[in-house]
Amino acid sequence: MPLSENEQRMLEQIERALVEDDPKFASTVRSTNPRTYLVRRIRRNAVLFVLGLAVLVVGVVLSQLPTLTVILGILGFAIMLTAALRGAADLRRMSGRNADPRRGGSAARRRTRATFMERVEERWRRRWEG
């Protein structure tokens, strides 16, 4: 949904004030690419997944100690599962497909319903308009 003229003016004023107050921070925010952050997280999750696999394999190799084998197997599996779920969520976020069927149904139904932020913005607008 595009911003109204009033909202655009307010946003520009906020940007100008930010640049005047802290130009270094403003340039850092402008130059930061969220995609780079997501790629870094995906790589971290891949390394964590391999680490979990290594823990699992070490647990299998130490088959003379059954208690340690079970503990390392469960720990390795938990690490792998956590890394896979976080990596999948980051990939979904990076591809732009954030629609989760458990959170509000289909994408078409979610578009017609106002999001939390839209409701907050509407309340804010009503407060200042009277």
Distance bins in CASP14 RR format, pairs under 12 A and 6 or more apart:
PFRMAT RR
TARGET T0000
AUTHOR 0000-0000-0000
RMODE 2
METHOD distances of the structure
MODEL  1
1 7 0 0 0 0 0 1 0 0 0 0 0
1 111 0 0 0 0 0 1 0 0 0 0 0
1 114 0 0 0 0 0 1 0 0 0 0 0
1 115 0 0 0 0 1 0 0 0 0 0 0
1 117 0 0 0 0 0 1 0 0 0 0 0
1 118 1 0 0 1 0 0 0 0 0 0 0
1 121 0 0 0 0 1 0 0 0 0 0 0
1 122 0 0 0 0 0 1 0 0 0 0 0
2 8 0 0 0 0 1 0 0 0 0 0 0
2 11 0 0 0 0 0 1 0 0 0 0 0
3 9 0 0 0 0 1 0 0 0 0 0 0
3 10 0 0 0 0 1 0 0 0 0 0 0
3 11 1 0 0 1 0 0 0 0 0 0 0
3 12 0 0 0 0 0 1 0 0 0 0 0
3 121 0 0 0 0 1 0 0 0 0 0 0
3 125 0 0 0 0 0 1 0 0 0 0 0
4 10 0 0 0 0 1 0 0 0 0 0 0
4 11 0 0 0 0 0 1 0 0 0 0 0
4 121 0 0 0 0 0 1 0 0 0 0 0
4 122 0 0 0 0 0 1 0 0 0 0 0
4 125 0 0 0 0 1 0 0 0 0 0 0
4 129 0 0 0 0 0 1 0 0 0 0 0
5 11 0 0 0 0 0 1 0 0 0 0 0
5 12 0 0 0 0 0 1 0 0 0 0 0
6 12 0 0 0 0 0 1 0 0 0 0 0
6 13 0 0 0 0 0 1 0 0 0 0 0
6 121 0 0 0 0 0 1 0 0 0 0 0
6 124 0 0 0 0 0 1 0 0 0 0 0
6 125 0 0 0 0 1 0 0 0 0 0 0
6 128 0 0 0 0 1 0 0 0 0 0 0
6 129 0 0 0 0 1 0 0 0 0 0 0
7 13 0 0 0 0 0 1 0 0 0 0 0
7 14 0 0 0 0 0 1 0 0 0 0 0
7 121 0 0 0 0 1 0 0 0 0 0 0
7 122 0 0 0 0 0 1 0 0 0 0 0
7 124 0 0 0 0 0 1 0 0 0 0 0
7 125 0 0 0 0 1 0 0 0 0 0 0
7 128 0 0 0 0 0 1 0 0 0 0 0
8 14 0 0 0 0 0 1 0 0 0 0 0
8 15 0 0 0 0 0 1 0 0 0 0 0
9 15 0 0 0 0 0 1 0 0 0 0 0
9 16 0 0 0 0 0 1 0 0 0 0 0
10 16 0 0 0 0 0 1 0 0 0 0 0
10 17 0 0 0 0 0 1 0 0 0 0 0
10 121 0 0 0 0 0 1 0 0 0 0 0
10 124 0 0 0 0 0 1 0 0 0 0 0
10 125 0 0 0 0 0 1 0 0 0 0 0
10 128 0 0 0 0 1 0 0 0 0 0 0
11 17 0 0 0 0 0 1 0 0 0 0 0
11 18 0 0 0 0 0 1 0 0 0 0 0
11 121 0 0 0 0 0 1 0 0 0 0 0
12 18 0 0 0 0 0 1 0 0 0 0 0
12 19 0 0 0 0 0 1 0 0 0 0 0
13 19 0 0 0 0 0 1 0 0 0 0 0
13 20 0 0 0 0 0 1 0 0 0 0 0
14 20 0 0 0 0 0 1 0 0 0 0 0
14 21 0 0 0 0 0 1 0 0 0 0 0
14 26 0 0 0 0 0 1 0 0 0 0 0
15 21 0 0 0 0 0 1 0 0 0 0 0
15 22 0 0 0 0 0 1 0 0 0 0 0
15 23 0 0 0 0 0 1 0 0 0 0 0
15 25 0 0 0 0 0 1 0 0 0 0 0
15 26 1 0 0 1 0 0 0 0 0 0 0
15 29 0 0 0 0 1 0 0 0 0 0 0
15 30 0 0 0 0 1 0 0 0 0 0 0
16 23 0 0 0 0 0 1 0 0 0 0 0
16 26 0 0 0 0 1 0 0 0 0 0 0
17 23 0 0 0 0 0 1 0 0 0 0 0
17 25 0 0 0 0 0 1 0 0 0 0 0
17 26 0 0 0 0 1 0 0 0 0 0 0
18 24 0 0 0 0 0 1 0 0 0 0 0
18 25 1 0 0 1 0 0 0 0 0 0 0
18 26 1 0 1 0 0 0 0 0 0 0 0
18 27 0 0 0 0 0 1 0 0 0 0 0
18 28 0 0 0 0 0 1 0 0 0 0 0
18 29 0 0 0 0 1 0 0 0 0 0 0
18 30 0 0 0 0 0 1 0 0 0 0 0
19 25 0 0 0 0 1 0 0 0 0 0 0
19 26 1 0 1 0 0 0 0 0 0 0 0
19 27 0 0 0 0 1 0 0 0 0 0 0
19 28 0 0 0 0 0 1 0 0 0 0 0
19 29 0 0 0 0 1 0 0 0 0 0 0
19 30 0 0 0 0 1 0 0 0 0 0 0
20 26 0 0 0 0 1 0 0 0 0 0 0
22 28 0 0 0 0 1 0 0 0 0 0 0
22 29 0 0 0 0 1 0 0 0 0 0 0
23 29 0 0 0 0 0 1 0 0 0 0 0
23 30 0 0 0 0 0 1 0 0 0 0 0
24 30 0 0 0 0 0 1 0 0 0 0 0
24 31 0 0 0 0 0 1 0 0 0 0 0
25 31 0 0 0 0 0 1 0 0 0 0 0
25 32 0 0 0 0 0 1 0 0 0 0 0
26 32 0 0 0 0 0 1 0 0 0 0 0
32 38 0 0 0 0 0 1 0 0 0 0 0
32 40 0 0 0 0 0 1 0 0 0 0 0
33 39 0 0 0 0 1 0 0 0 0 0 0
33 40 0 0 0 0 0 1 0 0 0 0 0
33 94 0 0 0 0 0 1 0 0 0 0 0
34 40 0 0 0 0 0 1 0 0 0 0 0
34 41 0 0 0 0 0 1 0 0 0 0 0
34 90 0 0 0 0 0 1 0 0 0 0 0
34 93 0 0 0 0 1 0 0 0 0 0 0
34 94 0 0 0 0 1 0 0 0 0 0 0
34 96 0 0 0 0 0 1 0 0 0 0 0
35 41 0 0 0 0 0 1 0 0 0 0 0
35 42 0 0 0 0 0 1 0 0 0 0 0
35 90 0 0 0 0 0 1 0 0 0 0 0
35 91 0 0 0 0 0 1 0 0 0 0 0
35 93 0 0 0 0 1 0 0 0 0 0 0
35 94 1 0 0 1 0 0 0 0 0 0 0
35 95 0 0 0 0 0 1 0 0 0 0 0
35 96 0 0 0 0 0 1 0 0 0 0 0
36 42 0 0 0 0 0 1 0 0 0 0 0
36 43 0 0 0 0 0 1 0 0 0 0 0
36 94 0 0 0 0 0 1 0 0 0 0 0
37 43 0 0 0 0 0 1 0 0 0 0 0
37 44 0 0 0 0 0 1 0 0 0 0 0
37 90 0 0 0 0 1 0 0 0 0 0 0
37 93 0 0 0 0 0 1 0 0 0 0 0
37 94 0 0 0 0 1 0 0 0 0 0 0
38 44 0 0 0 0 0 1 0 0 0 0 0
38 45 0 0 0 0 0 1 0 0 0 0 0
38 86 0 0 0 0 0 1 0 0 0 0 0
38 87 0 0 0 0 1 0 0 0 0 0 0
38 89 0 0 0 0 1 0 0 0 0 0 0
38 90 1 0 1 0 0 0 0 0 0 0 0
38 91 0 0 0 0 1 0 0 0 0 0 0
38 92 0 0 0 0 0 1 0 0 0 0 0
38 93 1 0 0 1 0 0 0 0 0 0 0
38 94 1 0 1 0 0 0 0 0 0 0 0
38 95 0 0 0 0 1 0 0 0 0 0 0
38 96 0 0 0 0 0 1 0 0 0 0 0
39 45 0 0 0 0 0 1 0 0 0 0 0
39 46 0 0 0 0 0 1 0 0 0 0 0
39 87 0 0 0 0 0 1 0 0 0 0 0
39 90 0 0 0 0 1 0 0 0 0 0 0
39 91 0 0 0 0 0 1 0 0 0 0 0
39 93 0 0 0 0 0 1 0 0 0 0 0
39 94 1 0 0 1 0 0 0 0 0 0 0
40 46 0 0 0 0 0 1 0 0 0 0 0
40 47 0 0 0 0 0 1 0 0 0 0 0
40 87 0 0 0 0 0 1 0 0 0 0 0
40 90 0 0 0 0 1 0 0 0 0 0 0
40 94 0 0 0 0 0 1 0 0 0 0 0
41 47 0 0 0 0 0 1 0 0 0 0 0
41 48 0 0 0 0 0 1 0 0 0 0 0
41 83 0 0 0 0 0 1 0 0 0 0 0
41 86 1 0 0 1 0 0 0 0 0 0 0
41 87 1 0 0 1 0 0 0 0 0 0 0
41 88 0 0 0 0 0 1 0 0 0 0 0
41 89 0 0 0 0 1 0 0 0 0 0 0
41 90 1 0 1 0 0 0 0 0 0 0 0
41 91 0 0 0 0 1 0 0 0 0 0 0
41 93 0 0 0 0 1 0 0 0 0 0 0
41 94 0 0 0 0 1 0 0 0 0 0 0
42 48 0 0 0 0 0 1 0 0 0 0 0
42 49 0 0 0 0 0 1 0 0 0 0 0
42 83 0 0 0 0 0 1 0 0 0 0 0
42 84 0 0 0 0 0 1 0 0 0 0 0
42 86 0 0 0 0 1 0 0 0 0 0 0
42 87 1 0 1 0 0 0 0 0 0 0 0
42 88 0 0 0 0 1 0 0 0 0 0 0
42 89 0 0 0 0 1 0 0 0 0 0 0
42 90 1 0 1 0 0 0 0 0 0 0 0
42 91 1 0 0 1 0 0 0 0 0 0 0
42 92 0 0 0 0 0 1 0 0 0 0 0
42 93 0 0 0 0 1 0 0 0 0 0 0
42 94 1 0 0 1 0 0 0 0 0 0 0
42 95 0 0 0 0 0 1 0 0 0 0 0
43 49 0 0 0 0 0 1 0 0 0 0 0
43 50 0 0 0 0 0 1 0 0 0 0 0
43 83 0 0 0 0 0 1 0 0 0 0 0
43 86 0 0 0 0 0 1 0 0 0 0 0
43 87 0 0 0 0 1 0 0 0 0 0 0
43 90 0 0 0 0 1 0 0 0 0 0 0
43 91 0 0 0 0 0 1 0 0 0 0 0
44 50 0 0 0 0 0 1 0 0 0 0 0
44 51 0 0 0 0 0 1 0 0 0 0 0
44 82 0 0 0 0 0 1 0 0 0 0 0
44 83 0 0 0 0 1 0 0 0 0 0 0
44 86 0 0 0 0 1 0 0 0 0 0 0
44 87 0 0 0 0 1 0 0 0 0 0 0
44 90 0 0 0 0 1 0 0 0 0 0 0
45 51 0 0 0 0 0 1 0 0 0 0 0
45 52 0 0 0 0 0 1 0 0 0 0 0
45 79 0 0 0 0 0 1 0 0 0 0 0
45 80 0 0 0 0 0 1 0 0 0 0 0
45 81 0 0 0 0 0 1 0 0 0 0 0
45 82 0 0 0 0 1 0 0 0 0 0 0
45 83 1 0 1 0 0 0 0 0 0 0 0
45 84 1 0 0 1 0 0 0 0 0 0 0
45 85 0 0 0 0 1 0 0 0 0 0 0
45 86 1 0 1 0 0 0 0 0 0 0 0
45 87 1 0 1 0 0 0 0 0 0 0 0
45 88 0 0 0 0 1 0 0 0 0 0 0
45 89 0 0 0 0 1 0 0 0 0 0 0
45 90 1 0 0 1 0 0 0 0 0 0 0
45 91 0 0 0 0 1 0 0 0 0 0 0
45 94 0 0 0 0 0 1 0 0 0 0 0
46 52 0 0 0 0 0 1 0 0 0 0 0
46 53 0 0 0 0 0 1 0 0 0 0 0
46 80 0 0 0 0 0 1 0 0 0 0 0
46 83 1 0 0 1 0 0 0 0 0 0 0
46 84 0 0 0 0 1 0 0 0 0 0 0
46 86 0 0 0 0 0 1 0 0 0 0 0
46 87 1 0 0 1 0 0 0 0 0 0 0
46 88 0 0 0 0 0 1 0 0 0 0 0
46 90 0 0 0 0 0 1 0 0 0 0 0
46 91 0 0 0 0 0 1 0 0 0 0 0
47 53 0 0 0 0 0 1 0 0 0 0 0
47 54 0 0 0 0 0 1 0 0 0 0 0
47 79 0 0 0 0 0 1 0 0 0 0 0
47 80 0 0 0 0 0 1 0 0 0 0 0
47 83 0 0 0 0 1 0 0 0 0 0 0
47 86 0 0 0 0 0 1 0 0 0 0 0
47 87 0 0 0 0 0 1 0 0 0 0 0
48 54 0 0 0 0 0 1 0 0 0 0 0
48 55 0 0 0 0 0 1 0 0 0 0 0
48 76 0 0 0 0 0 1 0 0 0 0 0
48 78 0 0 0 0 0 1 0 0 0 0 0
48 79 1 0 0 1 0 0 0 0 0 0 0
48 80 0 0 0 0 1 0 0 0 0 0 0
48 81 0 0 0 0 0 1 0 0 0 0 0
48 82 1 0 0 1 0 0 0 0 0 0 0
48 83 1 1 0 0 0 0 0 0 0 0 0
48 84 0 0 0 0 1 0 0 0 0 0 0
48 85 0 0 0 0 0 1 0 0 0 0 0
48 86 0 0 0 0 1 0 0 0 0 0 0
48 87 0 0 0 0 1 0 0 0 0 0 0
48 90 0 0 0 0 0 1 0 0 0 0 0
49 55 0 0 0 0 0 1 0 0 0 0 0
49 56 0 0 0 0 0 1 0 0 0 0 0
49 76 0 0 0 0 1 0 0 0 0 0 0
49 77 0 0 0 0 0 1 0 0 0 0 0
49 78 0 0 0 0 0 1 0 0 0 0 0
49 79 1 0 0 1 0 0 0 0 0 0 0
49 80 1 0 1 0 0 0 0 0 0 0 0
49 81 0 0 0 0 1 0 0 0 0 0 0
49 82 0 0 0 0 1 0 0 0 0 0 0
49 83 1 1 0 0 0 0 0 0 0 0 0
49 84 1 0 0 1 0 0 0 0 0 0 0
49 85 0 0 0 0 0 1 0 0 0 0 0
49 86 0 0 0 0 1 0 0 0 0 0 0
49 87 0 0 0 0 1 0 0 0 0 0 0
49 88 0 0 0 0 0 1 0 0 0 0 0
50 56 0 0 0 0 0 1 0 0 0 0 0
50 57 0 0 0 0 0 1 0 0 0 0 0
50 76 0 0 0 0 0 1 0 0 0 0 0
50 79 0 0 0 0 1 0 0 0 0 0 0
50 80 0 0 0 0 1 0 0 0 0 0 0
50 83 0 0 0 0 1 0 0 0 0 0 0
50 84 0 0 0 0 0 1 0 0 0 0 0
51 57 0 0 0 0 0 1 0 0 0 0 0
51 58 0 0 0 0 0 1 0 0 0 0 0
51 75 0 0 0 0 0 1 0 0 0 0 0
51 76 0 0 0 0 1 0 0 0 0 0 0
51 78 0 0 0 0 0 1 0 0 0 0 0
51 79 1 0 0 1 0 0 0 0 0 0 0
51 80 0 0 0 0 1 0 0 0 0 0 0
51 82 0 0 0 0 0 1 0 0 0 0 0
51 83 0 0 0 0 1 0 0 0 0 0 0
52 58 0 0 0 0 1 0 0 0 0 0 0
52 59 0 0 0 0 0 1 0 0 0 0 0
52 72 0 0 0 0 1 0 0 0 0 0 0
52 73 0 0 0 0 1 0 0 0 0 0 0
52 74 0 0 0 0 0 1 0 0 0 0 0
52 75 1 0 0 1 0 0 0 0 0 0 0
52 76 1 0 1 0 0 0 0 0 0 0 0
52 77 1 0 0 1 0 0 0 0 0 0 0
52 78 0 0 0 0 1 0 0 0 0 0 0
52 79 1 1 0 0 0 0 0 0 0 0 0
52 80 1 0 1 0 0 0 0 0 0 0 0
52 81 0 0 0 0 1 0 0 0 0 0 0
52 82 0 0 0 0 1 0 0 0 0 0 0
52 83 1 0 0 1 0 0 0 0 0 0 0
52 84 0 0 0 0 0 1 0 0 0 0 0
53 59 0 0 0 0 0 1 0 0 0 0 0
53 60 0 0 0 0 0 1 0 0 0 0 0
53 72 0 0 0 0 0 1 0 0 0 0 0
53 73 0 0 0 0 0 1 0 0 0 0 0
53 75 0 0 0 0 0 1 0 0 0 0 0
53 76 1 0 0 1 0 0 0 0 0 0 0
53 77 0 0 0 0 1 0 0 0 0 0 0
53 79 0 0 0 0 1 0 0 0 0 0 0
53 80 1 0 0 1 0 0 0 0 0 0 0
53 81 0 0 0 0 0 1 0 0 0 0 0
53 83 0 0 0 0 1 0 0 0 0 0 0
53 84 0 0 0 0 0 1 0 0 0 0 0
54 60 0 0 0 0 0 1 0 0 0 0 0
54 61 0 0 0 0 0 1 0 0 0 0 0
54 72 0 0 0 0 1 0 0 0 0 0 0
54 73 0 0 0 0 0 1 0 0 0 0 0
54 75 0 0 0 0 0 1 0 0 0 0 0
54 76 0 0 0 0 1 0 0 0 0 0 0
54 79 0 0 0 0 1 0 0 0 0 0 0
54 80 0 0 0 0 1 0 0 0 0 0 0
55 61 0 0 0 0 0 1 0 0 0 0 0
55 62 0 0 0 0 0 1 0 0 0 0 0
55 68 0 0 0 0 0 1 0 0 0 0 0
55 69 0 0 0 0 0 1 0 0 0 0 0
55 71 0 0 0 0 1 0 0 0 0 0 0
55 72 1 0 1 0 0 0 0 0 0 0 0
55 73 1 0 0 1 0 0 0 0 0 0 0
55 74 0 0 0 0 1 0 0 0 0 0 0
55 75 1 0 1 0 0 0 0 0 0 0 0
55 76 1 0 1 0 0 0 0 0 0 0 0
55 77 0 0 0 0 1 0 0 0 0 0 0
55 78 0 0 0 0 1 0 0 0 0 0 0
55 79 1 0 0 1 0 0 0 0 0 0 0
55 80 0 0 0 0 1 0 0 0 0 0 0
55 83 0 0 0 0 0 1 0 0 0 0 0
56 62 0 0 0 0 0 1 0 0 0 0 0
56 69 0 0 0 0 0 1 0 0 0 0 0
56 70 0 0 0 0 0 1 0 0 0 0 0
56 71 0 0 0 0 0 1 0 0 0 0 0
56 72 1 0 0 1 0 0 0 0 0 0 0
56 73 1 0 1 0 0 0 0 0 0 0 0
56 74 0 0 0 0 1 0 0 0 0 0 0
56 75 0 0 0 0 1 0 0 0 0 0 0
56 76 1 0 1 0 0 0 0 0 0 0 0
56 77 1 0 0 1 0 0 0 0 0 0 0
56 78 0 0 0 0 1 0 0 0 0 0 0
56 79 0 0 0 0 1 0 0 0 0 0 0
56 80 1 0 0 1 0 0 0 0 0 0 0
56 81 0 0 0 0 0 1 0 0 0 0 0
57 63 0 0 0 0 0 1 0 0 0 0 0
57 69 0 0 0 0 0 1 0 0 0 0 0
57 72 0 0 0 0 1 0 0 0 0 0 0
57 73 0 0 0 0 1 0 0 0 0 0 0
57 76 0 0 0 0 1 0 0 0 0 0 0
57 77 0 0 0 0 0 1 0 0 0 0 0
57 80 0 0 0 0 0 1 0 0 0 0 0
58 65 0 0 0 0 0 1 0 0 0 0 0
58 68 0 0 0 0 1 0 0 0 0 0 0
58 69 0 0 0 0 1 0 0 0 0 0 0
58 71 0 0 0 0 0 1 0 0 0 0 0
58 72 1 0 1 0 0 0 0 0 0 0 0
58 73 0 0 0 0 1 0 0 0 0 0 0
58 75 0 0 0 0 1 0 0 0 0 0 0
58 76 0 0 0 0 1 0 0 0 0 0 0
58 79 0 0 0 0 0 1 0 0 0 0 0
59 65 0 0 0 0 1 0 0 0 0 0 0
59 66 0 0 0 0 0 1 0 0 0 0 0
59 67 0 0 0 0 0 1 0 0 0 0 0
59 68 1 0 0 1 0 0 0 0 0 0 0
59 69 1 0 1 0 0 0 0 0 0 0 0
59 70 0 0 0 0 1 0 0 0 0 0 0
59 71 0 0 0 0 1 0 0 0 0 0 0
59 72 1 1 0 0 0 0 0 0 0 0 0
59 73 1 0 1 0 0 0 0 0 0 0 0
59 74 0 0 0 0 1 0 0 0 0 0 0
59 75 0 0 0 0 1 0 0 0 0 0 0
59 76 0 0 0 0 1 0 0 0 0 0 0
59 77 0 0 0 0 0 1 0 0 0 0 0
60 66 0 0 0 0 0 1 0 0 0 0 0
60 68 0 0 0 0 0 1 0 0 0 0 0
60 69 1 0 0 1 0 0 0 0 0 0 0
60 70 0 0 0 0 0 1 0 0 0 0 0
60 72 0 0 0 0 1 0 0 0 0 0 0
60 73 1 0 0 1 0 0 0 0 0 0 0
60 76 0 0 0 0 0 1 0 0 0 0 0
60 77 0 0 0 0 0 1 0 0 0 0 0
61 68 0 0 0 0 0 1 0 0 0 0 0
61 69 0 0 0 0 1 0 0 0 0 0 0
61 72 0 0 0 0 1 0 0 0 0 0 0
61 73 0 0 0 0 0 1 0 0 0 0 0
62 68 1 0 1 0 0 0 0 0 0 0 0
62 69 1 0 1 0 0 0 0 0 0 0 0
62 70 0 0 0 0 0 1 0 0 0 0 0
62 71 0 0 0 0 0 1 0 0 0 0 0
62 72 1 0 0 1 0 0 0 0 0 0 0
62 73 0 0 0 0 0 1 0 0 0 0 0
63 69 1 0 1 0 0 0 0 0 0 0 0
63 70 0 0 0 0 0 1 0 0 0 0 0
63 72 0 0 0 0 0 1 0 0 0 0 0
63 73 0 0 0 0 0 1 0 0 0 0 0
65 71 0 0 0 0 1 0 0 0 0 0 0
65 72 0 0 0 0 1 0 0 0 0 0 0
65 73 0 0 0 0 0 1 0 0 0 0 0
66 72 0 0 0 0 0 1 0 0 0 0 0
66 73 0 0 0 0 0 1 0 0 0 0 0
67 73 0 0 0 0 0 1 0 0 0 0 0
67 74 0 0 0 0 0 1 0 0 0 0 0
68 74 0 0 0 0 0 1 0 0 0 0 0
68 75 0 0 0 0 0 1 0 0 0 0 0
69 75 0 0 0 0 0 1 0 0 0 0 0
69 76 0 0 0 0 0 1 0 0 0 0 0
70 76 0 0 0 0 0 1 0 0 0 0 0
70 77 0 0 0 0 0 1 0 0 0 0 0
71 77 0 0 0 0 0 1 0 0 0 0 0
71 78 0 0 0 0 0 1 0 0 0 0 0
72 78 0 0 0 0 0 1 0 0 0 0 0
72 79 0 0 0 0 0 1 0 0 0 0 0
73 79 0 0 0 0 1 0 0 0 0 0 0
73 80 0 0 0 0 1 0 0 0 0 0 0
73 81 0 0 0 0 0 1 0 0 0 0 0
74 80 0 0 0 0 0 1 0 0 0 0 0
74 81 0 0 0 0 0 1 0 0 0 0 0
75 81 0 0 0 0 0 1 0 0 0 0 0
75 82 0 0 0 0 0 1 0 0 0 0 0
76 82 0 0 0 0 1 0 0 0 0 0 0
76 83 0 0 0 0 1 0 0 0 0 0 0
76 84 0 0 0 0 0 1 0 0 0 0 0
77 83 0 0 0 0 0 1 0 0 0 0 0
77 84 0 0 0 0 0 1 0 0 0 0 0
78 84 0 0 0 0 0 1 0 0 0 0 0
78 85 0 0 0 0 0 1 0 0 0 0 0
79 85 0 0 0 0 0 1 0 0 0 0 0
79 86 0 0 0 0 0 1 0 0 0 0 0
80 86 0 0 0 0 0 1 0 0 0 0 0
80 87 0 0 0 0 0 1 0 0 0 0 0
81 87 0 0 0 0 0 1 0 0 0 0 0
81 88 0 0 0 0 0 1 0 0 0 0 0
82 88 0 0 0 0 0 1 0 0 0 0 0
82 89 0 0 0 0 0 1 0 0 0 0 0
83 89 0 0 0 0 0 1 0 0 0 0 0
83 90 0 0 0 0 0 1 0 0 0 0 0
84 90 0 0 0 0 0 1 0 0 0 0 0
84 91 0 0 0 0 0 1 0 0 0 0 0
85 91 0 0 0 0 0 1 0 0 0 0 0
85 92 0 0 0 0 0 1 0 0 0 0 0
86 92 0 0 0 0 0 1 0 0 0 0 0
86 93 0 0 0 0 0 1 0 0 0 0 0
87 93 0 0 0 0 1 0 0 0 0 0 0
87 94 0 0 0 0 1 0 0 0 0 0 0
87 95 0 0 0 0 0 1 0 0 0 0 0
88 94 0 0 0 0 0 1 0 0 0 0 0
88 95 0 0 0 0 0 1 0 0 0 0 0
88 97 0 0 0 0 0 1 0 0 0 0 0
88 100 0 0 0 0 0 1 0 0 0 0 0
89 95 0 0 0 0 0 1 0 0 0 0 0
89 96 0 0 0 0 0 1 0 0 0 0 0
89 97 0 0 0 0 0 1 0 0 0 0 0
89 98 0 0 0 0 1 0 0 0 0 0 0
89 100 0 0 0 0 1 0 0 0 0 0 0
90 96 0 0 0 0 0 1 0 0 0 0 0
90 97 0 0 0 0 0 1 0 0 0 0 0
90 98 0 0 0 0 0 1 0 0 0 0 0
91 97 0 0 0 0 1 0 0 0 0 0 0
91 98 0 0 0 0 0 1 0 0 0 0 0
92 98 1 0 0 1 0 0 0 0 0 0 0
92 99 0 0 0 0 1 0 0 0 0 0 0
92 100 0 0 0 0 1 0 0 0 0 0 0
93 99 0 0 0 0 0 1 0 0 0 0 0
93 100 0 0 0 0 0 1 0 0 0 0 0
96 107 0 0 0 0 0 1 0 0 0 0 0
97 107 0 0 0 0 1 0 0 0 0 0 0
98 104 0 0 0 0 0 1 0 0 0 0 0
98 107 0 0 0 0 1 0 0 0 0 0 0
98 110 0 0 0 0 1 0 0 0 0 0 0
98 115 0 0 0 0 0 1 0 0 0 0 0
99 105 1 0 0 1 0 0 0 0 0 0 0
99 106 1 0 0 1 0 0 0 0 0 0 0
99 107 1 0 1 0 0 0 0 0 0 0 0
99 108 0 0 0 0 1 0 0 0 0 0 0
99 109 0 0 0 0 1 0 0 0 0 0 0
99 110 1 0 0 1 0 0 0 0 0 0 0
99 111 0 0 0 0 1 0 0 0 0 0 0
100 106 0 0 0 0 0 1 0 0 0 0 0
100 107 0 0 0 0 1 0 0 0 0 0 0
100 110 0 0 0 0 1 0 0 0 0 0 0
101 107 0 0 0 0 1 0 0 0 0 0 0
101 108 0 0 0 0 0 1 0 0 0 0 0
101 109 0 0 0 0 0 1 0 0 0 0 0
101 110 0 0 0 0 1 0 0 0 0 0 0
102 110 0 0 0 0 0 1 0 0 0 0 0
103 109 0 0 0 0 0 1 0 0 0 0 0
103 110 0 0 0 0 1 0 0 0 0 0 0
103 113 0 0 0 0 0 1 0 0 0 0 0
103 115 0 0 0 0 0 1 0 0 0 0 0
103 116 0 0 0 0 0 1 0 0 0 0 0
104 110 1 0 1 0 0 0 0 0 0 0 0
104 111 0 0 0 0 0 1 0 0 0 0 0
104 112 0 0 0 0 0 1 0 0 0 0 0
104 113 1 0 0 1 0 0 0 0 0 0 0
104 115 0 0 0 0 0 1 0 0 0 0 0
104 116 0 0 0 0 0 1 0 0 0 0 0
105 111 0 0 0 0 0 1 0 0 0 0 0
105 112 0 0 0 0 0 1 0 0 0 0 0
105 113 0 0 0 0 1 0 0 0 0 0 0
106 112 0 0 0 0 0 1 0 0 0 0 0
106 113 0 0 0 0 0 1 0 0 0 0 0
107 113 0 0 0 0 0 1 0 0 0 0 0
110 116 0 0 0 0 0 1 0 0 0 0 0
110 118 0 0 0 0 0 1 0 0 0 0 0
111 118 0 0 0 0 0 1 0 0 0 0 0
112 118 0 0 0 0 0 1 0 0 0 0 0
113 119 0 0 0 0 1 0 0 0 0 0 0
114 120 0 0 0 0 1 0 0 0 0 0 0
114 121 0 0 0 0 1 0 0 0 0 0 0
114 122 1 0 0 1 0 0 0 0 0 0 0
114 123 0 0 0 0 0 1 0 0 0 0 0
115 121 0 0 0 0 1 0 0 0 0 0 0
115 122 0 0 0 0 0 1 0 0 0 0 0
116 122 0 0 0 0 0 1 0 0 0 0 0
116 123 0 0 0 0 0 1 0 0 0 0 0
117 123 0 0 0 0 0 1 0 0 0 0 0
117 124 0 0 0 0 0 1 0 0 0 0 0
118 124 0 0 0 0 0 1 0 0 0 0 0
118 125 0 0 0 0 0 1 0 0 0 0 0
119 125 0 0 0 0 0 1 0 0 0 0 0
119 126 0 0 0 0 0 1 0 0 0 0 0
120 126 0 0 0 0 0 1 0 0 0 0 0
120 127 0 0 0 0 0 1 0 0 0 0 0
121 127 0 0 0 0 0 1 0 0 0 0 0
121 128 0 0 0 0 0 1 0 0 0 0 0
122 128 0 0 0 0 0 1 0 0 0 0 0
122 129 0 0 0 0 0 1 0 0 0 0 0
123 129 0 0 0 0 0 1 0 0 0 0 0
123 130 0 0 0 0 0 1 0 0 0 0 0
124 130 0 0 0 0 0 1 0 0 0 0 0
END
